[in-house]
């Protein structure tokens, strides 16, 4: 299972996932900025601050982080001594 995660995703699938994750990353960034006291507005993958506009790049979509998190969850589920149901929940 872990070896399968080493195979890169097809470019078309990766681009599709990134285009869907970029607005999510922008919204999370906007929420973090607003929580820190900076008024911000999100527009697609742009975050507009009072005097600055930030662009969320493809590298910040979270796709690589999600892949690493899934690989780690699979690894922990494989080495765990828990019953199968909790191990499945760990991966999901």
N, C-alpha and C positions, 0 to 999 in steps of 0.2 A: 504494500500500500504506500509506504513512504517513498519507494523508488519511483512510483508513478507520479508523485508530486514534483520530481526533478525534471520531468518532461515539460518543456515550455508550452504554454497554451498557443493554439493557432492565433496568428496576428489578428484575424478578423474577430474572433471571440474576445481576445484581450481588448481590442479597441471598443467593442460593443460594451463590455463590462466597465471599462474606464469611463466611457461617455455617460453611463448611468451613475457611476460612483462620484464623479466630479461635483455635480450639484449637491450631493449629500455631504461631501467633504466641505464644500463652501458653506452650507447651512450650519454644520457643526462648528466651523471656524467663526462664523458670525455669532452664534450662540455664546461661544467662549469669549469673544471680544465684548459682547453686550454684558455678560456676567462680570467681566473685569471693569466695567464702567465706561466702555468706549461705544458710543452709538454707531451701529453699523447696519447696512442694508445689503442683502444678497440679491444678485441678479445673474442667474445661471451659474457660471463658475467665477463670477466677479464678486468681490466684497468691497463695497464702497464705504470708506470711513469719512470723517469730516473733511480732511484735506488730501487723502490718499486713496487710490484705487488699487486693490490687490487682486491678482489673477491666480487662481488655483491651477497649478500645472498638472499634467498627467502623472508625473512622478508622485504626486501627493494624493492620488485617488484612494489609496488604501488597499489596492489590489495585492501588492506584495506583502503587506502586513497581514492581510487576511489569509493569504496562502501559508505564511509562516505560522500563524496562530492555528490553522487547521492541521498542519503537519505536527505541531507540538501536541495538540489535543489527541491526534491519532496515536502518536508515540506513547503518551501517558496512558491512553486506554489500552494499548497493547501490553504494557508492562504492569498494569494495575492488577491487584488481586480482588478487586470489587466484583460483584455479580454482573452479568452482561447488561442488564437494563441501565444501571448507573453509568457504565462505561459508554454505552450508546448515547446517553444524555450528555456526557462530556464532549463528545464529538459534535453533536448537534448544537 
